[in-house]
Amino acid sequence: MFNRTRFVIAAAAAAAATMVYTALAVTDVSAAPAATADEQPSLAEDYSYPGGNQILADYRVQLTSGDGHILFAECPTGPDTVGLIQVTAASTIGQHNDGHVCFHVIAPTGRLTMKIPGVFSIRGDGVAAGQGHKLKAELTTDAGQHSTVDVNPSGTTQVGIGANPTGEPTTLLQLDASL
């Protein structure tokens, strides 16, 4: 009986030692140091427009952020911009400094924030009457007067000096699209 008691005590001590060792090992792993500054950052989305700096340099249009559903697109030469939103400005923007930039909506809804100065018209992406995305354009003047305009989905909507030639030039700040 003495040997049996001694064996139970020895087994209990070994089990306790194993538990303590395991607890220390787990504690040591969980106390690992935080990521260092030279490791890859978090993949959190900041919604900044991809390639925005290059678009600013090439087309003089500042695209700030969006949901990825309204994309910058090169305007085709000539009047054929079917399926694209076309923004026209008095400033030298666009591929040929002709005052035109285009956008393509690739989903039922979309949002894009930007700064395009001197905008005087916005054409919807619809091919025929009743087609195209419903668009809301948010604009501001240099004096800080903000306005929101409903854009004709399949036609051209005059804004800023296009709507009121004696008014102030407007900067396009945001486009919101929906079906």
N, C-alpha and C positions, 0 to 999 in steps of 0.2 A: 504494500500500500504506500509505503514511503517513496518508492520509485515512481509509482503512478502519480502521486502528488507533485513530485519533483518534475516529472515530464509535463504535466498540465501547466505548472508555473512557467517552465521553460518555453513551452509553446505559446502561452499567453504573452510572455515578454517578447518573443520573436515577432508575434503578430503586431504588438504595440509598436515595436521598433520599425517594422515595415510600414505601418500607417503613418508614423511620424516622418519617415524618410520620404514617403509619397507626398505627404502634405507639404513638406519643404520644397520638393521638386516642382510641384504645381505652383506654389507661391512664387518660386523663383522665375518660372516661365511667365506668369501673369505680370510680374513686375519688370518685364522687358522694357528697355528705354523707348521713348517715343521716336517717331520717324525724324530723321535729321533733315536739315535744310536742303541737302543735295539730292534727296530722293524725290520721286515723281509726286506732284501735288494731287490733291483730290480731283476726281472727275466731275465735280459739280458743274452744271451748266450755268453760264453767266449770260446767255442769250445775246452776246455780242455778234455782230454780223461777220461771218467768215469772209476773209478777203477784203474787208472794209477799207483798210489802208490803201490797198492797191486800186480799188475802185475810186477812192478819193483822188489818188495821184493821176489816174488815167482819164477819169470822167468828170472830176471836180464835183462829185456828189458825195455827201457824208451820210453813210448808212450806219445807224447806231446799233440797233438791235431788232429782233423780231422772233417770231415763233417758227420760222423755217418754211412757212407756207406761201410767202410772197417773196419771189426771188428776183434779183436784178437780172435784166436780160439786155442784150444788145438790140437796139432798134434796127429793123431791116431798112435798107435804103429804099426810098420811095414811100408812097403813101400806105403800103400794105403792112399794117400793124395788127392784123386780125388775131384775136386771142391774147393780146397784150394790153396792159394799161400803159398809156403814153402820157407822160408829164411834159409840158412845154413851158419853158422859162425864158425870160428876157436875157438871162445871163449866158455866158459861154460855157455850157455844160454839154455832156454827151460825147459820143465817140468822135464826132467831127466838129465839135464846138458849135453845133447847130441849134442848141437849146432844147434838145429832145433826149429824154431817158425813158426806158421802158422797164416794166415789171411783169412777171408771169405769176399768176396765182395757181398753185398746184394742188389745192385742197378746197373743200367747201367753205372754209373760213381761213382767215389769215390776218396777221398784223405785222407792220413794219414801221419802225421809227427812223427818222432821217432829218436832214436839214438840206433843203433845196431852195435857194433864194430866187426871188424874182419870178415865181410861178404865176402864170396867167391862165392856163387851161389844163384840164385833166380829162383824158378820154378813157371810158370804160373798156373792158375786154370783150364785150358782147359783139357778135357778128351781125345780128339782126335785132329789131325791136323786141323787147321782152327777154332777151338773152343776156348772159354775162352776170358777173358778181355785183351785188349791191355794194357800193363803196361809200365810206365816210372818209373825208379828208379833213385833217386838223391842220389849221394854218395860223400864222401869227404875223403881225406887222412889226416893223422896227420899234414902234411905240409900245408894243406889248399887247395889242388888241388881238385876242384869240377868237377864232371862229371855227365852227364845224360845218362842212358843206356836204350834202348828199350829192354824189356824182352819178350822172346818168349811166346806167350799166352798159348801154349800147350806143352811146353818143358822147359828145364833148360838152363839158361843163366849164363855163368861164368862171374864174376866181380872181381875186385881187384886182389888178388893173385891167384884166380882161373883162371883169364884170362891171367895174366902175373906173373908167379911164382917168378920172380925176382923183381916185383914191390912192392909198399907199400900196407899194409893192408888198407881196406876201411871201413868206417862207413856208414851204410844206414841211410839217413836222411828223405827220403820221398818216398811214393808210390802214383802214380796217375793211376787210372784205368778208362778205357772207353771201349765202345763196338765198 
